[in-house]
Amino acid sequence: MPIDAAHTARAPRLRLGMVGGGRDAFIGAVHRIAARIDDQYELVAGCFSSNADKALASAADLGVARAYTSFADMAVREARRKDGIDAVAIVTPNHMHAPVAMQFLRRGIHVICDKPLTATLPEAKKLAKAAAASGVVFALTHNYTGYPMIRQMKAMIAAGDLGDLRVVQVEYAQDWLTEALEGSGQKQADWRTDPARSGAGGSTGDIGTHAFNLANFVSGLTLDTLAADLTAFVPGRRVDDNAHVMLRYKGGAKGMLWCSQVAPGNENCLRLRVYGTKGGLEWAQEDPNYLWFTPFGQSKRLITRGGAGSGPEAARVSRIPPGHPEGYLEGFANIYTEAARAIRAAKTGEAAPDGTIFPGLKEGLEGVAFVDACVRSSSRNGAWVSLNL
C-alpha cells in the first residue's frame, strides 16, 4: 500500500534568530546545539555581536545569510518578512536581555532568553508585564530543569513519595573565579564581574539563580523569606563570589542555598537534596543519570535514567538508552523543544500539549527578585527579607 503522506509529513522547522552568541561566545554555541538536537529549529537570522564587523563575520562563520548589525533593525525587518523568524534566542550579557527582548515582543516574535531574566528587578518587572501583554511564548533557559532525573524528582515529590517536605538543601559550587581572572581580560569573567553588565549579583546572579530555580521547580515550594551573607573574597571584585543563604518557605519547610565561584576543586557542582516526613531524594548535576531515594527507615535506592523506578516524566525527556551519558546539552535541548511545542500551539491559537514544562516569566521574575533580596539582606547584616515581587 502507498504511504499516506498526511501521516508522514513533519511540521516545518521553526525559523530562529539569535542576538549575541558570536565568535568566542561560549553560551551562543550551546544554544545553537540545543536548538538543533531535536531538529525543531533552523537558524536563519542573527545579530551576533554589538561590534558590526564581528556580527557579520560570525554570521559568515555560521552560514547565516540574514546578518544584522543592529538588533532593533533585525526585529523590525524580520517582522516585515513573510518568512521572518518565529522566535529569537537572546544570548547576550544580562544587561542587554531587557532591551533586546522588548524589541521582539513589540512585534509578536516569541522569545527564548538566557537566564537571568534581566540585570535589575525594575527591568524584570517591566519586561514581565510587557511579555504577558504581548501574548508571545517567553522561555527562560534554566536548563537544569530539563534533566530527566530532575523531572523524576519533581514527579515523586508531587506524588507525595517524600510526605510533607521539611528540608531543602541546594548548592552550586565552582572554582574558576578563585583568582582575579577578570584582570586578565578573559571575556566571560570580565562581564560577569561587572555590575553594570551582570547586575548587582555576582555568583548569586550567575549560578545562585540556577540553584534557587531548581529548588523551587523540584520541590513545588514557595519562598517566604530569606537571610543572605554575600562576600567578594577576591580583592577588588565588585560583585559577590560566594553566598550563604537561609531560606524559609511558606508552609514551614526550611532551606539552605550555597553558591560559590571561589571553591577550589569544584568545576560545576550543582547538588540538590530534599527531605520530608517519609523520605529523601538526592541528585548531583555532575552525575545526572542517578537519583538516590531513601524511604525513611529503609535502605537507600538508586533510580537511574531509563532504569527501574524511573517514570514517564523522565522518559519523555530522554533520548538515548539507559547507561549512556545524557546531560547538559540535552537538558538545554529539552527547554528548546518544550518551547517549540508551545510556539507551534500559539501559532495555531491552541494550548500547549499536556505535560509541556519550561521556565518562563514567573521563574525569571522570581530569579531576579531572589538576587535583589540577597543583596538587600546582606547589606543589612543578614536580615530576613521577602522577595519584592
N, C-alpha and C positions, 0 to 999 in steps of 0.2 A: 504493500500500500504506500502511496506517496505520503511524505511527511507534511503535516499541516503546518504551514509557515506561521500561522497565528499562534501556535503553541510553542514555537521555537525562537521567535524573534525576541531579542532582548531590548530593554529600554536604551535609548541612546545615552552616551556618557554626558554627564553634566559638564557644562563649559565653566572652567575655573580660571579665575585671575588671581594674581598674587601681588601684594605690596610688601616690599622688603625681601630679605632672603637671597640676596645676590651673592656675588663672589665672596668667599671666605666667611659666609654666614652659616653657622652650624645648624640652627633650627630650621632654616629655609629648606635645606635638603631633606631633613626629617619629614617635614610637612609634605613635600613633593612625593617622597617614597610612600608615605602613609596614604595619600590620596589615590595612588595607583595600585596599591596592593589588591584591592577588590575590584579594580577596573571600573570604578563608578564615575571617575572624573577624567577630563582631558585639560591640561594646562594650555590655554590659548592666548593669554594676555598677561602683562605684568609691568609694574613699575618697581624694579628690583633694588633700587638704591636711590637715596636723595642726591647722589652725585650723578649727573647726567651721563657722563662718559661710562661710568661703572654700570649704570642702569642698562644702557644699550649693549655694552659688552656682555653683561650677564645674560641678557635675553638671547644674544647670539650663541653663547655657550650652551644654552638650554634648547635652542632651536625654536624659540617662541617668536613668531613673526610680528605680533602686535605688541611692540615695545613702547613704553611711555616713560617720560622723564618727569612727569607730574602725576601724583595720584588723583588730584582733583580733576585734571584733564582726562585721565583714564576713566573715572567714574562717569563723567558727562558723555564721553564718546562711546563707551561701552553700552550705556543705557539707550543710546540712539540707534544702535545697530540691531538689525533683525537677528543676527547671530551673536549678539553680545553675551557676556558672561552671565551665568546663572548665579554664581557665588564668588566671593572674593575671600582669599586667605590672607590674614593680616599677621605678619611675622616680623614686625619692627620692634625696636626698643619700646618699653612700656609707655613713655610719654607721648608716643605717636598713635597709640591704639584708638583713642577717642576721636581725634580729628580725622583720621583715615576712615574709621567706621561710619562717622556721621555723613561723609560724602556719599558713601554707597547706600546707606539706609535711606537717605532722601530720595534715592532713585529706585527703590524697591529691590535692590540686589541683596541676596542672602549673604550672611557674614559668618565666617569661621575664623575665630580670633585666638591667638596665643594668649596664655594667661600671664599676669593678672589682667583683669578687665581693663583697668586704667591705672595711671600712676597716682591719682588722688581720689579721695572719696567724693568731693563735689562733681568731678568729671564723671565718676562712675554712676552717680545718681542721674545726672543729666543724660548720659548715654542710655542707661536702662530705660528711662522714660521715653526717649526718642525711639528706641528699638521696639519697645512694646507697642507704641502708637503706629509704627510703620507696618506691623504685621508680618515682617520677614522672619525667617528662621535665623536665630543667633546662637551659634555653638561656640563654646569655650573649650579649648583643648587641654583640660585636666586629664591627660592621657592615662593616668594610673587607674582611673575608674573603668577603663576598658579591658583590664586584665581579667581573664576567665575566673581565676580563683578569688578575685575581689567581688565579682558578680556572685560567685558561690557563697562567699562570706555574707554578703548583703542578704541573699535569699534565706540563708539559715537563721540569721538574726530576725528577719521579718517573720519567719515561720515559728519563732519562739523557742528555737533549739537552745538558746542561752538563758531563757527565762527573762526576768527583769534585769536590765543592764545596770551595772554598778560602776564599773571602771573602764575607762578608755585611755590607752597609752599609745602615743604615736610619736615617732622620731624620724628626722631626716637629717643625716649627717654626711658631710663631705669634708675634704681637706684642701681643696685646690686654691683657697684664698688664705692659707696659713701664713703666707708672706705677702708683702705689698705688691702683688702681681700687676696691679693697675699702673704702677710706676714704670713698668717695662714697656707700656704701650700695647699690651695684649688687649685685643678688641673686646672680648667678652667680659673681661674683668673691668675694663675701663668704663663701659656704660653701666654695668651692674653696681658699681660702687659710686656712681654719680647721682645724687638725689634729684638733680634736675631731669634726669632721664629715667631713673629706676623708680622714683618716688621715695618717700621717707623711710621705707623699709628696705634693708639690705637682704640678709638671709631670710627675714620674715616674708618679704615680698617675693623673693626668688624661689625658695623651697618651702618656707613655712606655710604659704598659701596652699601648696600641694598637700602637705600633711593635714592641715585643717580641713580642706575639702574632702580628703579621703576618709577621715574620721567621721565627718558628717554623713557622707554618702553611704558608708557601710553601716553605721550604727542607726541611722534614721533619727538621731537626737538633734535637738535644737539648743544652741548655746544660750545661757542666761547671762553669765558674767565671766570675766577673765582677769587674771593678775599676771603681769609680764615683767620680766627683768631682761632688758636688751643691753648688749655690750658690743662695742667695737674694740676688740682686743689689739688689732694691728694699729700701731701708732699712726695718726694722721688720717685714718679711714673715717669717712663722713657718714657712713650708714652702719647699722649693726651687722656683725658677722657671727653672732651667737645669741640665741634667745631661749629662755626658760619660761614657759607659760603654764599657769594653772588654769584649769577650765571647770566651770560649774554649769551643768546642763539643766534645763527645765525637766522636772520630774525627779531630780535628786541624784542622778549619776554624776560622777566626778571624773576629771581627766587631767592628763599632763601631756604637754607638747614640747619637744626639744628640737630645735633646728640649729645647725651649725655648719659653717663652711671653713672652720679652723680646727677640725678634729682629725689629726694625722692617723692614717690607717683606714679611713673611710672614703670610699670612692663615690658611691651613690646609695647609701644605706638608708633606705626608706623602710620602716618597720611599723606594723600596726598590731596591737593586742587589745582584745575586747573581752571583758569578763562579766558574767551575770550570775544569777542565783542558781542556774542549772549547769553552767559550764563555761569554757573559754575557747577562744579562737586566736591563732597567731599566724601572721603572714609576713614575709620579707621580700622586698622587690628584687633583691639580687638572687633569690631562689624562687622565682614566681610561680612555678608549676606546683608547688607544695603548699598545702594549708593544713595546719595542725589543729585538731579538735579534741578537747578534753572534757567529756561529760563529768560532772562532779562525782568524785568517788570511784572513777573508773580510769583505765589506762588511756594514755594519750594515743590518738588515732591519726594516721596520715591520710589525707584526702589529696589525690593527685588529679591534675587536669586530664579529663577523659577516663579516669580510673574509677574504681569502686568508691561510692559515696558522692561522686560528682554529679550534679543535677543538670537539668535542661538550661538553666540560666548561664552556666559556664559553657555548655556545649554550643549554645547559639553563637558565641563569640570566639569559638576555637576553629582553627583551620587545618591543623596537621595532627597526625596520630599521637597518642599518648607516648611520653618518654622523650619526645623531641623538644628542644628548647623553643619556647614561644614567649615573647615578652614585649620589650619597649616599642619597637616599630609596629608590631601587631596591635598593641594596646592603642597606639595613636591611630592606626587604621580603623579600629573599631569605632572611634569617635567620628572619623570622617564618614564611615559607612552609615552609622546611625543618623548623622546629619543628612546624608544623601536621601535616606528614606523619608525624612521629614520634609526636605526640599521638594522631592518628587510629589509628595502628597499635597504640599502647599501649592504647587503649580497647577494641580487639578481641583483645588478647593476642598480637598478631603483631609481627614485627620490622619496623623501618622500611624503606621501599623502598630498593633498592640505589642508591648514589650520594648518599643524604641526608647532608649535611655541615653542621654548625653547631657553634660553640664551646659548651662546656659546663663541667662541674665541673672537669675536668682543667685546661683552659685558664684557668679562673677562679682556681684554686688557684695555678697557676704565675705568674699575673699579680701576685697579692698577694705571693707569695714573692719575685718579682723586685723589687718596691718595698722589701720588708723587707731584701733583700740589698744593694740600692743604698744604703740608709740606713746599714746596718752597715759596709759597705765605706768609704763616705765618712767616717764617724766615725773610721775607723782610717787616715786619710790615703791612701785608695785601695787598701787591702789586697785581695788576691784572696780571694774568699769563694764558697761554694757556696750554692745555694738550700736553704733549710731546709724541705724538703717532708716 
